[in-house]
Amino acid sequence: MLIWLPVVIYGTTVVLGLMLGWHFLNGKRPSQGLQALHLVLGLGGLEAVMLLTAKTGGSPDLKQNASIALVMLGLTAVIGLFAGILAKSRPEGLGPVLTAHAFLGGFAFLVLANWAMNAAG
């Protein structure tokens, strides 16, 4: 059951990200609480994935899959933080950065879910 914790955390993060994206596409500014929750769950999920992959045994292929998910989730976090910085200084360039953040985050979530299904047995 513990293996599914990062998937639940990141599933919630993805839903929050979709809500933030909906606000962005409608030209509205989302609440800072929603943005903060997305950030905290994203970084907390990254920590949960790091702790679980260190404790979970398995085949080398399974560990490689977890490593790929970790790298992708880390890059997603960096791009998301960069998007927040970019939003104040150059809001016209925000769309492509958020698109990259969304696609990489979604793909990382799928890799993480695949790892969890294989690690759970």
KEDRENTI-210074 format. One record per atom (N, C-alpha, C): atom name; x, y, z; residue in one letter; residue number from 1. Coordinates in Angstrom, 3 decimals. Last residue first. Layout:
{r CA; {X; Y; Z}; A; NUM}
...
//
This chain:
{r N; {3.577; -5.645; -7.677}; G; 121}
{r CA; {3.503; -7.067; -7.942}; G; 121}
{r C; {2.622; -7.401; -9.062}; G; 121}
{r N; {4.344; -3.155; -7.118}; A; 120}
{r CA; {3.337; -3.761; -6.249}; A; 120}
{r C; {3.130; -5.239; -6.533}; A; 120}
{r N; {6.044; -2.522; -9.180}; A; 119}
{r CA; {6.637; -2.757; -7.853}; A; 119}
{r C; {5.642; -3.423; -6.912}; A; 119}
{r N; {4.264; -2.150; -11.308}; N; 118}
{r CA; {5.245; -3.238; -11.379}; N; 118}
{r C; {5.845; -3.550; -10.018}; N; 118}
{r N; {2.803; 0.054; -10.353}; M; 117}
{r CA; {2.105; -1.190; -10.714}; M; 117}
{r C; {3.068; -2.355; -10.759}; M; 117}
{r N; {4.881; 1.932; -9.995}; A; 116}
{r CA; {4.111; 1.466; -8.840}; A; 116}
{r C; {3.379; 0.166; -9.147}; A; 116}
{r N; {5.733; 2.323; -12.652}; W; 115}
{r CA; {6.657; 1.792; -11.651}; W; 115}
{r C; {5.883; 1.206; -10.471}; W; 115}
{r N; {3.392; 3.437; -13.699}; N; 114}
{r CA; {3.904; 2.176; -14.243}; N; 114}
{r C; {4.864; 1.529; -13.255}; N; 114}
{r N; {3.318; 5.808; -12.234}; A; 113}
{r CA; {2.228; 4.834; -12.075}; A; 113}
{r C; {2.653; 3.467; -12.598}; A; 113}
{r N; {5.655; 7.027; -13.254}; L; 112}
{r CA; {5.555; 6.693; -11.831}; L; 112}
{r C; {4.459; 5.663; -11.580}; L; 112}
{r N; {4.889; 7.391; -15.898}; V; 111}
{r CA; {6.051; 6.539; -15.603}; V; 111}
{r C; {6.018; 6.102; -14.143}; V; 111}
{r N; {2.758; 9.184; -15.479}; L; 110}
{r CA; {2.509; 7.874; -16.095}; L; 110}
{r C; {3.656; 6.905; -15.835}; L; 110}
{r N; {4.154; 11.359; -14.389}; F; 109}
{r CA; {3.122; 10.689; -13.595}; F; 109}
{r C; {2.817; 9.304; -14.162}; F; 109}
{r N; {5.705; 12.074; -16.583}; A; 108}
{r CA; {6.368; 11.574; -15.379}; A; 108}
{r C; {5.376; 10.846; -14.479}; A; 108}
{r N; {3.688; 13.039; -18.250}; F; 107}
{r CA; {4.425; 11.847; -18.655}; F; 107}
{r C; {5.156; 11.228; -17.457}; F; 107}
{r N; {2.901; 15.279; -16.742}; G; 106}
{r CA; {1.951; 14.215; -17.058}; G; 106}
{r C; {2.643; 12.922; -17.445}; G; 106}
{r N; {5.317; 16.764; -16.713}; G; 105}
{r CA; {4.708; 16.288; -15.470}; G; 105}
{r C; {3.717; 15.160; -15.696}; G; 105}
{r N; {5.644; 17.294; -19.433}; L; 104}
{r CA; {6.663; 16.513; -18.732}; L; 104}
{r C; {6.104; 15.955; -17.427}; L; 104}
{r N; {3.297; 18.804; -19.896}; F; 103}
{r CA; {3.538; 17.551; -20.616}; F; 103}
{r C; {4.574; 16.686; -19.911}; F; 103}
{r N; {3.585; 20.981; -18.063}; A; 102}
{r CA; {2.412; 20.101; -18.028}; A; 102}
{r C; {2.686; 18.765; -18.716}; A; 102}
{r N; {6.023; 22.159; -18.808}; H; 101}
{r CA; {5.818; 21.695; -17.433}; H; 101}
{r C; {4.674; 20.677; -17.370}; H; 101}
{r N; {5.426; 22.903; -21.448}; A; 100}
{r CA; {6.504; 21.934; -21.191}; A; 100}
{r C; {6.351; 21.331; -19.798}; A; 100}
{r N; {3.405; 24.776; -20.856}; T; 99}
{r CA; {3.109; 23.604; -21.682}; T; 99}
{r C; {4.154; 22.515; -21.463}; T; 99}
{r N; {4.820; 26.682; -19.434}; L; 98}
{r CA; {3.774; 25.916; -18.745}; L; 98}
{r C; {3.373; 24.672; -19.531}; L; 98}
{r N; {6.425; 27.584; -21.540}; V; 97}
{r CA; {7.048; 27.005; -20.346}; V; 97}
{r C; {6.031; 26.173; -19.572}; V; 97}
{r N; {4.583; 28.625; -23.402}; P; 96}
{r CA; {5.413; 27.467; -23.747}; P; 96}
{r C; {6.062; 26.795; -22.537}; P; 96}
{r N; {3.378; 30.760; -21.669}; G; 95}
{r CA; {2.633; 29.655; -22.276}; G; 95}
{r C; {3.485; 28.450; -22.637}; G; 95}
{r N; {5.191; 32.810; -20.959}; L; 94}
{r CA; {4.768; 31.830; -19.958}; L; 94}
{r C; {4.098; 30.598; -20.576}; L; 94}
{r N; {5.981; 34.993; -22.361}; G; 93}
{r CA; {6.688; 33.738; -22.607}; G; 93}
{r C; {6.248; 32.606; -21.701}; G; 93}
{r N; {4.515; 37.111; -21.352}; E; 92}
{r CA; {4.220; 36.660; -22.710}; E; 92}
{r C; {4.921; 35.334; -23.048}; E; 92}
{r N; {5.564; 37.799; -18.849}; P; 91}
{r CA; {4.349; 36.965; -18.909}; P; 91}
{r C; {4.014; 36.467; -20.312}; P; 91}
{r N; {8.318; 38.281; -17.550}; R; 90}
{r CA; {7.963; 38.158; -18.965}; R; 90}
{r C; {6.731; 37.274; -19.125}; R; 90}
{r N; {8.295; 38.624; -14.709}; S; 89}
{r CA; {9.123; 39.457; -15.567}; S; 89}
{r C; {8.713; 39.436; -17.040}; S; 89}
{r N; {6.393; 36.854; -13.600}; K; 88}
{r CA; {6.433; 38.258; -13.197}; K; 88}
{r C; {7.190; 39.118; -14.200}; K; 88}
{r N; {6.809; 34.370; -14.776}; A; 87}
{r CA; {5.474; 34.978; -14.842}; A; 87}
{r C; {5.496; 36.459; -14.493}; A; 87}
{r N; {9.318; 33.389; -14.181}; L; 86}
{r CA; {9.109; 34.020; -15.480}; L; 86}
{r C; {7.795; 34.787; -15.545}; L; 86}
{r N; {8.869; 32.180; -11.716}; I; 85}
{r CA; {9.776; 33.316; -11.794}; I; 85}
{r C; {9.524; 34.103; -13.076}; I; 85}
{r N; {7.136; 30.126; -12.511}; G; 84}
{r CA; {6.715; 31.097; -11.512}; G; 84}
{r C; {7.580; 32.346; -11.520}; G; 84}
{r N; {8.782; 28.733; -14.262}; A; 83}
{r CA; {7.561; 29.369; -14.776}; A; 83}
{r C; {7.052; 30.419; -13.794}; A; 83}
{r N; {10.671; 27.719; -12.505}; F; 82}
{r CA; {11.088; 28.688; -13.513}; F; 82}
{r C; {9.880; 29.427; -14.080}; F; 82}
{r N; {9.069; 25.862; -11.194}; L; 81}
{r CA; {9.616; 26.990; -10.439}; L; 81}
{r C; {10.080; 28.094; -11.384}; L; 81}
{r N; {8.583; 24.146; -13.379}; G; 80}
{r CA; {7.479; 24.818; -12.715}; G; 80}
{r C; {7.943; 26.012; -11.890}; G; 80}
{r N; {11.166; 23.230; -13.903}; I; 79}
{r CA; {10.456; 24.004; -14.927}; I; 79}
{r C; {9.291; 24.767; -14.312}; I; 79}
{r N; {11.618; 21.840; -11.485}; V; 78}
{r CA; {12.479; 22.968; -11.862}; V; 78}
{r C; {11.788; 23.848; -12.905}; V; 78}
{r N; {9.622; 19.858; -11.631}; A; 77}
{r CA; {9.628; 20.823; -10.528}; A; 77}
{r C; {10.460; 22.053; -10.878}; A; 77}
{r N; {10.450; 18.474; -13.920}; T; 76}
{r CA; {9.133; 19.116; -13.894}; T; 76}
{r C; {9.080; 20.166; -12.794}; T; 76}
{r N; {12.867; 17.456; -13.032}; L; 75}
{r CA; {12.852; 18.446; -14.120}; L; 75}
{r C; {11.521; 19.191; -14.169}; L; 75}
{r N; {11.830; 15.663; -11.098}; G; 74}
{r CA; {12.724; 16.751; -10.709}; G; 74}
{r C; {12.774; 17.853; -11.757}; G; 74}
{r N; {10.396; 13.932; -12.738}; L; 73}
{r CA; {9.678; 14.710; -11.731}; L; 73}
{r C; {10.525; 15.874; -11.237}; L; 73}
{r N; {12.529; 12.836; -14.241}; M; 72}
{r CA; {11.464; 13.585; -14.910}; M; 72}
{r C; {10.685; 14.454; -13.921}; M; 72}
{r N; {13.982; 11.580; -12.207}; V; 71}
{r CA; {14.610; 12.629; -13.020}; V; 71}
{r C; {13.537; 13.493; -13.684}; V; 71}
{r N; {12.049; 9.726; -11.263}; L; 70}
{r CA; {12.614; 10.738; -10.386}; L; 70}
{r C; {13.235; 11.889; -11.169}; L; 70}
{r N; {11.595; 8.124; -13.531}; A; 69}
{r CA; {10.494; 8.905; -12.960}; A; 69}
{r C; {11.029; 10.020; -12.066}; A; 69}
{r N; {14.134; 6.981; -13.765}; I; 68}
{r CA; {13.610; 7.812; -14.853}; I; 68}
{r C; {12.482; 8.695; -14.331}; I; 68}
{r N; {14.188; 5.516; -11.391}; S; 67}
{r CA; {15.156; 6.596; -11.607}; S; 67}
{r C; {14.697; 7.536; -12.714}; S; 67}
{r N; {12.183; 3.658; -11.874}; A; 66}
{r CA; {12.018; 4.617; -10.777}; A; 66}
{r C; {12.977; 5.787; -10.938}; A; 66}
{r N; {13.415; 2.268; -13.977}; N; 65}
{r CA; {12.131; 2.939; -14.208}; N; 65}
{r C; {11.879; 3.982; -13.120}; N; 65}
{r N; {15.564; 1.192; -12.601}; Q; 64}
{r CA; {15.824; 2.151; -13.675}; Q; 64}
{r C; {14.544; 2.939; -13.982}; Q; 64}
{r N; {14.271; -0.565; -10.903}; K; 63}
{r CA; {14.985; 0.563; -10.313}; K; 63}
{r C; {15.294; 1.623; -11.365}; K; 63}
{r N; {13.335; -2.337; -12.848}; L; 62}
{r CA; {12.382; -1.626; -12.014}; L; 62}
{r C; {13.035; -0.410; -11.366}; L; 62}
{r N; {15.718; -3.350; -13.844}; D; 61}
{r CA; {14.828; -2.613; -14.746}; D; 61}
{r C; {13.825; -1.785; -13.954}; D; 61}
{r N; {16.743; -4.713; -11.632}; P; 60}
{r CA; {17.417; -3.495; -12.098}; P; 60}
{r C; {16.550; -2.669; -13.045}; P; 60}
{r N; {14.000; -5.719; -9.459}; S; 59}
{r CA; {14.933; -5.936; -10.558}; S; 59}
{r C; {15.617; -4.629; -10.948}; S; 59}
{r N; {13.903; -4.947; -5.928}; G; 58}
{r CA; {13.344; -5.330; -7.221}; G; 58}
{r C; {14.436; -5.481; -8.257}; G; 58}
{r N; {12.990; -2.913; -3.128}; G; 57}
{r CA; {13.880; -3.771; -3.891}; G; 57}
{r C; {13.290; -4.069; -5.245}; G; 57}
{r N; {12.590; 0.212; -1.791}; T; 56}
{r CA; {11.956; -0.850; -2.551}; T; 56}
{r C; {13.004; -1.631; -3.317}; T; 56}
{r N; {13.996; 2.302; -0.644}; K; 55}
{r CA; {13.626; 1.170; 0.203}; K; 55}
{r C; {13.083; -0.023; -0.573}; K; 55}
{r N; {14.325; 4.132; -2.690}; A; 54}
{r CA; {15.520; 3.687; -1.972}; A; 54}
{r C; {15.225; 2.435; -1.152}; A; 54}
{r N; {11.720; 4.605; -3.409}; T; 53}
{r CA; {12.566; 3.889; -4.364}; T; 53}
{r C; {13.866; 3.430; -3.716}; T; 53}
{r N; {10.801; 6.007; -1.140}; L; 52}
{r CA; {10.274; 4.680; -1.459}; L; 52}
{r C; {11.156; 3.919; -2.430}; L; 52}
{r N; {12.262; 8.442; -1.202}; L; 51}
{r CA; {12.341; 7.548; -0.047}; L; 51}
{r C; {11.884; 6.131; -0.387}; L; 51}
{r N; {11.510; 9.498; -3.715}; M; 50}
{r CA; {12.923; 9.226; -3.408}; M; 50}
{r C; {13.061; 8.242; -2.253}; M; 50}
{r N; {8.742; 9.762; -3.385}; V; 49}
{r CA; {9.259; 8.856; -4.406}; V; 49}
{r C; {10.714; 8.505; -4.112}; V; 49}
{r N; {8.686; 11.706; -1.376}; A; 48}
{r CA; {8.112; 10.376; -1.119}; A; 48}
{r C; {8.629; 9.363; -2.130}; A; 48}
{r N; {9.824; 13.885; -2.744}; E; 47}
{r CA; {10.503; 13.315; -1.577}; E; 47}
{r C; {9.982; 11.910; -1.265}; E; 47}
{r N; {7.817; 14.279; -4.621}; L; 46}
{r CA; {9.172; 13.961; -5.068}; L; 46}
{r C; {9.972; 13.331; -3.931}; L; 46}
{r N; {5.716; 15.008; -2.973}; G; 45}
{r CA; {5.642; 13.752; -3.721}; G; 45}
{r C; {6.995; 13.314; -4.221}; G; 45}
{r N; {6.633; 17.498; -2.150}; G; 44}
{r CA; {6.464; 16.420; -1.169}; G; 44}
{r C; {6.368; 15.060; -1.828}; G; 44}
{r N; {6.525; 18.876; -4.570}; L; 43}
{r CA; {7.825; 18.659; -3.934}; L; 43}
{r C; {7.757; 17.560; -2.880}; L; 43}
{r N; {3.711; 18.706; -5.027}; G; 42}
{r CA; {4.681; 18.271; -6.027}; G; 42}
{r C; {6.044; 17.977; -5.416}; G; 42}
{r N; {2.596; 19.819; -2.729}; L; 41}
{r CA; {2.346; 18.405; -3.036}; L; 41}
{r C; {3.336; 17.874; -4.071}; L; 41}
{r N; {3.605; 22.447; -3.006}; V; 40}
{r CA; {3.952; 21.634; -1.828}; V; 40}
{r C; {3.720; 20.149; -2.098}; V; 40}
{r N; {2.452; 23.288; -5.483}; L; 39}
{r CA; {3.899; 23.273; -5.267}; L; 39}
{r C; {4.291; 22.335; -4.129}; L; 39}
{r N; {-0.289; 23.064; -4.957}; H; 38}
{r CA; {0.297; 22.355; -6.099}; H; 38}
{r C; {1.816; 22.220; -5.910}; H; 38}
{r N; {-0.482; 24.857; -2.827}; L; 37}
{r CA; {-0.782; 23.450; -2.601}; L; 37}
{r C; {-0.199; 22.584; -3.717}; L; 37}
{r N; {0.141; 27.256; -4.145}; A; 36}
{r CA; {1.010; 26.767; -3.082}; A; 36}
{r C; {0.778; 25.286; -2.810}; A; 36}
{r N; {-2.040; 27.483; -5.904}; Q; 35}
{r CA; {-0.680; 27.395; -6.428}; Q; 35}
{r C; {0.280; 26.813; -5.391}; Q; 35}
{r N; {-4.089; 27.693; -4.043}; L; 34}
{r CA; {-4.094; 26.584; -4.999}; L; 34}
{r C; {-2.705; 26.379; -5.594}; L; 34}
{r N; {-3.326; 30.095; -2.798}; G; 33}
{r CA; {-3.426; 28.858; -2.017}; G; 33}
{r C; {-3.397; 27.629; -2.914}; G; 33}
{r N; {-3.577; 31.982; -4.742}; Q; 32}
{r CA; {-2.224; 31.615; -4.333}; Q; 32}
{r C; {-2.221; 30.350; -3.488}; Q; 32}
{r N; {-5.985; 31.289; -7.304}; S; 31}
{r CA; {-5.635; 31.693; -5.939}; S; 31}
{r C; {-4.219; 31.227; -5.601}; S; 31}
{r N; {-5.348; 32.268; -10.738}; P; 30}
{r CA; {-5.790; 31.336; -9.689}; P; 30}
{r C; {-5.359; 31.828; -8.308}; P; 30}
{r N; {-6.570; 34.647; -12.879}; R; 29}
{r CA; {-5.467; 34.387; -11.954}; R; 29}
{r C; {-5.964; 33.439; -10.863}; R; 29}
{r N; {-7.677; 33.891; -16.187}; K; 28}
{r CA; {-7.933; 34.254; -14.794}; K; 28}
{r C; {-6.705; 33.950; -13.958}; K; 28}
{r N; {-7.639; 32.983; -18.785}; G; 27}
{r CA; {-7.145; 34.330; -18.513}; G; 27}
{r C; {-7.394; 34.810; -17.096}; G; 27}
{r N; {-8.223; 30.403; -19.312}; N; 26}
{r CA; {-9.353; 31.331; -19.270}; N; 26}
{r C; {-8.933; 32.757; -18.948}; N; 26}
{r N; {-5.753; 29.220; -19.032}; L; 25}
{r CA; {-6.341; 29.275; -20.365}; L; 25}
{r C; {-7.540; 30.214; -20.429}; L; 25}
{r N; {-5.434; 29.446; -16.233}; F; 24}
{r CA; {-4.513; 30.128; -17.142}; F; 24}
{r C; {-5.131; 30.281; -18.531}; F; 24}
{r N; {-7.479; 27.780; -15.256}; H; 23}
{r CA; {-7.477; 29.208; -14.927}; H; 23}
{r C; {-6.609; 29.984; -15.921}; H; 23}
{r N; {-6.539; 25.382; -16.301}; W; 22}
{r CA; {-7.852; 25.887; -16.717}; W; 22}
{r C; {-7.963; 27.386; -16.429}; W; 22}
{r N; {-4.153; 25.106; -14.894}; G; 21}
{r CA; {-4.124; 25.280; -16.345}; G; 21}
{r C; {-5.429; 25.824; -16.880}; G; 21}
{r N; {-5.187; 24.651; -12.345}; L; 20}
{r CA; {-4.375; 25.845; -12.599}; L; 20}
{r C; {-4.301; 26.142; -14.091}; L; 20}
{r N; {-6.421; 22.177; -12.828}; M; 19}
{r CA; {-7.230; 23.324; -12.400}; M; 19}
{r C; {-6.481; 24.639; -12.645}; M; 19}
{r N; {-4.165; 20.672; -13.429}; L; 18}
{r CA; {-5.203; 20.855; -14.448}; L; 18}
{r C; {-6.114; 22.026; -14.103}; L; 18}
{r N; {-2.913; 20.788; -10.934}; G; 17}
{r CA; {-2.276; 21.398; -12.095}; G; 17}
{r C; {-3.261; 21.615; -13.237}; G; 17}
{r N; {-4.700; 19.271; -9.429}; L; 16}
{r CA; {-4.509; 20.688; -9.107}; L; 16}
{r C; {-3.866; 21.429; -10.274}; L; 16}
{r N; {-4.248; 16.816; -10.723}; V; 15}
{r CA; {-5.588; 17.420; -10.745}; V; 15}
{r C; {-5.496; 18.914; -10.421}; V; 15}
{r N; {-1.546; 16.443; -10.083}; V; 14}
{r CA; {-1.950; 16.568; -11.485}; V; 14}
{r C; {-3.331; 17.215; -11.585}; V; 14}
{r N; {-1.717; 16.189; -7.310}; T; 13}
{r CA; {-0.947; 17.291; -7.889}; T; 13}
{r C; {-1.330; 17.516; -9.345}; T; 13}
{r N; {-3.138; 13.816; -7.117}; T; 12}
{r CA; {-3.730; 15.049; -6.601}; T; 12}
{r C; {-3.028; 16.273; -7.182}; T; 12}
{r N; {-1.184; 12.171; -8.212}; G; 11}
{r CA; {-2.499; 12.254; -8.849}; G; 11}
{r C; {-3.227; 13.513; -8.407}; G; 11}
{r N; {0.847; 12.444; -6.362}; Y; 10}
{r CA; {1.015; 13.051; -7.683}; Y; 10}
{r C; {-0.289; 13.093; -8.468}; Y; 10}
{r N; {-0.359; 11.073; -4.203}; I; 9}
{r CA; {0.095; 12.459; -4.046}; I; 9}
{r C; {0.212; 13.130; -5.410}; I; 9}
{r N; {-0.793; 8.568; -5.384}; V; 8}
{r CA; {-1.933; 9.340; -4.878}; V; 8}
{r C; {-1.555; 10.813; -4.742}; V; 8}
{r N; {1.838; 7.883; -5.918}; V; 7}
{r CA; {0.892; 7.960; -7.031}; V; 7}
{r C; {-0.334; 8.773; -6.612}; V; 7}
{r N; {3.012; 7.779; -3.382}; P; 6}
{r CA; {3.425; 8.816; -4.334}; P; 6}
{r C; {2.466; 8.967; -5.510}; P; 6}
{r N; {1.406; 5.528; -2.325}; L; 5}
{r CA; {1.362; 6.868; -1.750}; L; 5}
{r C; {1.853; 7.948; -2.723}; L; 5}
{r N; {1.801; 2.992; -3.286}; W; 4}
{r CA; {0.822; 3.818; -3.997}; W; 4}
{r C; {0.747; 5.237; -3.450}; W; 4}
{r N; {3.524; 1.814; -1.516}; I; 3}
{r CA; {4.029; 2.115; -2.859}; I; 3}
{r C; {3.078; 3.046; -3.599}; I; 3}
{r N; {2.003; 1.201; 0.664}; L; 2}
{r CA; {2.874; 2.365; 0.755}; L; 2}
{r C; {3.415; 2.780; -0.610}; L; 2}
{r N; {0.816; -1.198; 0.000}; M; 1}
{r CA; {0.000; 0.000; 0.000}; M; 1}
{r C; {0.856; 1.257; 0.000}; M; 1}
//
